[in-house]
C-alpha cells in the first residue's frame, strides 16, 4: 500500500487529509513540524510527501524541510501546500525539486489527480530500477594506453560535477554508451535511474511526447524526463532530432522546466527536473549544414565535450579488450574460455577497425560461436570471422605481391609495415622506431625513400603514402 506523509502544523487539516486519503486506500502518517517530518522520512521513506510550505516551526519552515530532503533524496515526490499569497514561495519550492503544489483551500479533485500521477511515476521508476542491466549499456571501460587513460580521466572529472551536462562525441561503436553509464555510476545520481533514449528510433511526431510526457482528458502519460528524475538521462544521437524539437529542448535545458504535451503554459503546469543530462553524437558539428543542428542546444548540452577515441587510436588496448570479451562471453554464455594466439593478436592490433569496439566484440563472438574449442584462436579463425579484413588481407597478397619483382614486393611490404607501425602509435616516430628496432634517422630516410609522410587527418597524426613523393624521392633504399 502506498504510504503518504502529511506535514502540517494544523491538526484539523492533517486529520481531514488523512481521512480523505485513507478512504481512497492510501496509508498515511502525520507530522506537525519540520523535525518530526525529517524523522518520519528518514526512519521509513514514504511513497509521497504532502508538505505545508509555511510551517510555524521556529527551527525550519517547509522550504528548509524540502531542501534537507532533496540533499539526500531526489526521487520521492513532494507536493507542497500553500495558502493564498504564497504563490512565489510555491514557485521557489518547485525550483528546488517539489513535484507540484496545491493552493489552500485544497480542491479534492486536483489533490487526488496530482497524487494519482505522482504515484504512477513512483511505480514507473520502481520498474525502471528493477530492470536488469543491459550488457550493451554496462560500462566496459578497459584499457591502459595514454589516449584511453585521458578519456577515462575526463569521464571521472565530469562525474564529480553535480549537474554539468555532457556531450560525448565519437565514431559509432567507440564506447559512448559505456562512457555515459560510467559517468552515471560515478556521479551523485548513481542511486537514481539511468534512462537511455535512442532518439533515431522515435518517430519525429512522437518525440516531444516521449521526452516530456503527454496529457489527455483522462490520463497523463509520463515521459523520459519524468522517468529519469533523480538520475541520469542519456540522449543518444542528439543531431537526429527534428529542428522544432531541438529548439524546444534547448529552452527546456535553459529553464530546467518542461511542459507535457497537451497542456497550457502556466506555473501550475510547470515541471522542474533534477537530472544529469548526457547526450551523444557520432557527427562532427563542423561538417554539418547550418540547418541541421540548433547552436543554442549544442551550447546548453556541451558544458563538457568528451571525445571517445576510435579503436585505431588505442591499438595497444586491443589485446586487453579482446581478452575481456573472451572472458565475459565465457561467463555469460558458458562457452569455452579461449585466448588469442600470438599471431592472431598481432594481426588484430594491425587490422582496420571501422566499427571500433563494437566490431571487435562481434568478431570475438562469431569466433566463439563457430568453434567450441579451448585451443588458442588462430590467425585463420580471425580472418574467417572478419570478411572485410579477410578480403583486404587476400587482396594485399594477390594484387600487390604476386605480379611484383622481389625488389618491388620488398618495397611494398616495407611501406605497409612502416605505415602500420607509425599509425599504431598515432603518428609517433619515437614509439615506432622502438617497435621496429631502427634508429630515428634511419626511419626518416626509409620513409622518404618509400614516399611516406606524416599528415594531420581529421585531427589525428597519420602516416600516409604519396605516390608523387615516392617518385620524386630518389633511389635511396637504405
C-alpha positions, 0 to 999 in steps of 0.5 A: 500500500502506498504510504503518504506523509502529511506535514502540517502544523494544523491538526484539523487539516492533517486529520481531514487529509488523512481521512480523505486519503485513507478512504481512497486506500492510501496509508498515511502518517502525520507530522506537525513540524519540520523535525518530526517530518525529517524523522518520519522520512528518514526512519521509513521513506514514504511513497509521497510527501504532502508538505505545508510550505509555511510551517510555524516551526521556529527551527525550519519552515517547509522550504528548509524541510524540502531542501534537507530532503532533496540533499539526500533524496531526489526521487520521492515526490513532494507536493507542497501546500500553500495558502493564498499569497504564497504563490512565489514561495510555491514557485521557489519550492518547485525550483528546488525539486517539489513535484507540484503544489496545491493552493489552500483551500485544497480542491479534492479533485486536483489533490487526488489527480496530482497524487494519482500521477505522482504515484504512477511515476513512483511505480514507473521508476520502481520498474525502471530500477528493477530492470536488469542491466543491459550488457550493451549499456554496462560500462566496459571501460578497459584499457591502459594506453595514454589516449584511453587513460585521458578519456577515462580521466575526463569521464571521472572529472565530469562525474564529480560535477553535480549537474554539468551536462555532457556531450560525448562525441565519437565514431559509432561503436567507440564506447559512448554508451559505456562512457555515459553509464560510467559517468552515471555510476560515478556521479551523485545520481548513481542511486537514481535511474539511468534512462537511455533514449535512442532518439533515431528510433522515435518517430519525429511526431512522437518525440516531444511526447516521449521526452516530456510526457503527454496529457489527455482528458483522462490520463497523463502519460509520463515521459523520459524526463519524468522517468529519469528524475533523480538520475541520469538521462542519456540522449543518444544521437542528439543531431537526429532530432527534428529542428522544432524539437531541438529548439524546444529542448534547448529552452527546456535545458535553459529553464530546467522546466518542461511542459507535457504535451497537451497542456497550457503554459502556466506555473501550475503546469510547470515541471522542474527536473533534477537530472544529469543530462548526457547526450551523444553524437557520432557527427562532427558539428563542423561538417554539418549544414547550418540547418541541421543542428540548433547552436543554442542546444549544442551550447546548453548540452556541451558544458563538457565535450568528451571525445571517445577515441576510435579503436585505431587510436588505442591499438595497444588496448586491443589485446586487453579488450579482446581478452575481456570479451573472451572472458565475459562471453565465457561467463555469460554464455558458458562457452569455452574460455579461449585466448588469442594466439600470438599471431592472431593478436598481432594481426588484430592490433594491425587490422582496420577497425571501422566499427571500433569496439563494437566490431571487435566484440562481434568478431570475438563472438562469431569466433566463439560461436563457430568453434567450441574449442579451448585451443588458442584462436588462430590467425585463420579463425580471425580472418574467417570471422572478419570478411572485410579484413579477410578480403583486404588481407587476400587482396594485399597478397594477390594484387600487390605481391604476386605480379611484383619483382622481389625488389618491388614486393620488398618495397611494398611490404616495407611501406605497409609495415612502416605505415602500420607501425607509425599509425599504431602509435598515432603518428609517433616516430619515437614509439615506432622506431622502438617497435621496429628496432631502427634508429630515428634517422634511419626511419626518416630516410626509409620513409622518404625513400618509400614516399611516406609522410606524416599528415594531420587527418581529421585531427589525428597524426597519420602516416600516409603514402604519396605516390608523387613523393615516392617518385620524386624521392630518389633511389635511396633504399637504405 
